[in-house]
Amino acid sequence: MPYHGERTQMSGTGTLGKLIHVLEIVTASARPLRFTDILERSGQPRGTLHRQLMHLVEEGLLDHTDEQTYVAGLRLLTFASQAWNGNDLRSIAAPHLRRLQEQTGESVHLGVLRGTQIIYLDKIDGKHSVRMHSQIGRVSPAYCTGVGKAALSLLPEAVLNTTVSAMEFHSYTPHTIVSASELKQEVETIKKRGFGFDLEEHETGIQCIAVPIVATGRSYSAAISVTGPTYRLSRERLEGWAGIICEAAANISSDILVRTSPNHE
């Protein structure tokens, strides 16, 4: 089966990086994977992958089921839970995300850039249930998501060039950006305008408006978005919310600055 860009591209080529890559393959799958599935997706030699899986199972990071498949282990889930609970960006943004969801009635997201991917740190579903790819903890390509492109707009030019050059563009829909030059042009527009869009670029029938979060004193690049179906949200309606979304992002930035203040307890 095709495996287009849903794994993060932040793992290195060393031993640890390869182990992380295997974890990403297993945890990103919607179903438990057999050894042959992981072998196909990892590109590792059969013997090497077997040893890697054995080590990950021994450490409790993966479980090998009676059905001869691999799933996330309890130790990995514990790490994930501790990371989410201890994430200060998520806790700082939470009240502003809730307010934004109440104001728009649509789903809101918080994402942070890691390598060429965006990780969804938080999501509050809208009043109307809409099936979409985004879930807390999942990753998506930055080049075709609103929060991803908005987060990219915060990068210094040299870092942006390096990040974009490492991207593998895949056309998810007829509207997906599939070239580095087009992406850079859109990122430049976001820098000037203060917000950007995902107009059915990652998922057909889903659109959003996204705004970067200026996180003074922090090393991450993050953004928030309001997302919904195209039959309810035109580009004009999304753009009409630019003011309140920019205000929410500014308030999050302000709270981050307070949190980093030497006088903050």
QUISUL-V962600 format. One record per helix or strand. SS is the DSSP state (h for helix, s for strand). FROM is the first residue (numbers start at 1). LEN is the number of residues. If there is no record, write none. Layout:
BEGIN
SS:FROM:LEN  SS:FROM:LEN
END
This chain:
BEGIN
h:15:14  s:33:2  h:35:8  h:46:13  s:62:3  s:69:4  h:74:12  h:88:17  s:107:8  s:117:8  s:139:3  h:142:3  h:146:7  h:157:9  h:180:14  s:196:4  s:206:8  s:222:8  h:235:6  h:242:19
END
